[in-house]
Amino acid sequence: MLNISGFYDCSSTNGEGWRSVIFFSGCPHRCYKCHNPETWDKKSGADYTVEELTQMVLKNKNFIDGVTLSGGEPFQEENIDEILIFVNNLRSHGLNIWCYSGYIYEDLLKNSKYVKLLNMVDVLVDGPFIYDLLDPELKFRGSSNQRIIKLNKNL
């Protein structure tokens, strides 16, 4: 089971194109002035099976360009096996994947399971939100330390 704090059917602000957005529960970063502090608690939200979550997204398949994994924090050791299955399901339906993480890319590369997920992600937005670096002009990120990293070179 995956604990999900929220789900948007269609969003145009959480990555390029129209996207379904999954907000995972639990976040170790607890960034000052976070715009989703309700996701910090691992018990916030509701439990879903991988299949239930997949079906929630696929009902929008004709209206979306892809899926964004957000949070909270998608890269959590206790969730990674189920998230890998979930993302593989989405990729098999031709959906592209954006992922937001408070971890930086180089640190994610140190965990082999995280590397498996990175290999299925098209775009990673990395780094914690830092309020002192807030820049409302930035597209798809909140602070200037965060990077948009295209992992799928075919984009």
C-alpha positions in Angstrom: 0.0 0.0 0.0 1.1 3.5 -0.8 -0.1 6.4 1.4 -1.2 9.3 -0.8 -1.9 12.8 0.5 -3.5 14.0 -2.6 -4.2 13.5 -6.3 -4.9 16.0 -9.1 -6.6 14.6 -12.2 -5.2 17.3 -14.5 -2.7 20.0 -13.7 -0.6 22.3 -16.0 1.7 23.6 -13.2 3.4 20.5 -12.1 5.4 19.8 -15.3 5.1 20.3 -19.0 1.7 19.6 -20.5 -1.4 18.3 -18.8 -0.5 15.9 -16.0 -2.0 13.8 -13.2 -0.2 14.5 -10.0 0.3 12.1 -7.1 1.3 13.6 -3.7 3.0 11.0 -1.6 2.7 11.2 2.2 5.8 11.6 4.3 8.7 14.1 3.9 11.9 14.1 5.9 13.0 17.6 4.5 10.3 19.7 6.1 11.3 22.8 4.2 10.6 26.2 5.7 7.5 27.7 4.1 6.8 24.5 2.2 3.6 24.8 0.1 2.6 21.2 1.0 3.3 20.9 4.8 0.2 18.6 5.1 2.2 15.9 3.2 5.0 15.8 5.9 3.2 13.2 8.0 3.6 9.7 6.6 0.1 8.9 7.8 -1.6 11.9 6.1 -3.9 11.0 3.3 -5.2 7.5 2.5 -3.8 4.1 1.5 -4.0 2.9 -2.1 -2.8 -0.2 -3.8 -0.6 0.1 -6.8 -3.5 -1.1 -9.0 -5.9 1.4 -7.5 -3.5 4.3 -8.1 -2.7 3.1 -11.6 -6.5 3.0 -12.4 -6.9 6.5 -11.0 -4.4 7.8 -13.5 -5.4 5.7 -16.5 -9.0 7.0 -16.3 -7.4 10.4 -17.4 -5.1 8.8 -20.0 -6.9 10.5 -23.0 -6.6 13.9 -21.3 -3.1 14.0 -19.9 0.5 14.0 -21.3 2.0 12.4 -18.2 2.2 11.9 -14.5 4.1 13.9 -11.8 5.3 12.3 -8.6 5.4 14.8 -5.8 4.9 15.0 -2.1 5.9 14.8 0.5 8.9 12.9 -0.9 8.5 10.1 -3.5 12.0 8.8 -2.8 11.3 6.9 0.5 13.0 3.6 1.1 9.8 1.9 2.5 7.8 2.9 -0.6 10.3 2.5 -3.4 9.4 -1.1 -4.5 5.7 -0.2 -5.0 6.5 3.1 -6.6 8.8 1.2 -9.1 5.8 -1.1 -10.0 3.5 1.9 -10.3 5.8 3.9 -12.6 6.4 0.8 -14.7 2.6 0.5 -15.1 2.4 4.1 -16.3 5.3 3.8 -18.6 3.8 0.8 -20.2 0.8 3.0 -21.2 3.1 5.6 -22.8 2.9 8.2 -20.1 6.0 10.3 -19.3 7.0 10.9 -15.7 8.1 14.0 -13.9 9.3 13.6 -10.3 9.9 16.2 -7.6 12.4 15.4 -4.8 13.9 17.3 -2.0 17.1 15.2 -2.4 19.7 16.3 -5.0 20.3 14.0 -8.0 23.8 13.1 -7.0 22.6 11.8 -3.6 19.9 9.8 -5.2 22.5 8.0 -7.4 24.0 6.5 -4.2 21.0 4.2 -3.7 20.6 1.4 -6.3 16.8 1.3 -5.9 16.5 5.0 -6.4 18.6 4.7 -9.6 16.1 2.2 -10.9 13.4 4.8 -10.4 15.5 7.5 -11.9 15.9 5.3 -15.0 12.1 5.4 -15.5 11.7 9.1 -14.8 11.9 11.6 -17.7 12.4 14.7 -15.7 13.6 15.2 -12.1 13.2 18.4 -10.3 15.7 18.1 -7.4 16.7 19.8 -4.3 14.9 21.2 -1.2 12.8 24.3 -1.4 14.8 27.1 0.2 12.7 30.1 1.1 15.6 32.6 0.9 16.0 31.5 -2.8 12.3 31.8 -3.6 11.8 33.0 -7.2 8.1 33.3 -8.4 9.4 33.7 -12.0 10.8 30.2 -12.1 8.9 27.7 -14.1 8.0 24.4 -12.4 10.1 25.0 -9.3 10.0 27.3 -6.2 13.6 28.2 -5.4 16.6 28.9 -7.6 18.7 26.0 -6.1 16.2 23.5 -7.6 17.2 22.0 -10.9 15.1 20.6 -13.8 17.1 17.6 -15.0 16.0 15.8 -18.2 16.9 12.2 -17.6 15.3 10.8 -20.7 17.5 12.2 -23.5 14.7 11.6 -26.1 12.5 14.4 -24.7 
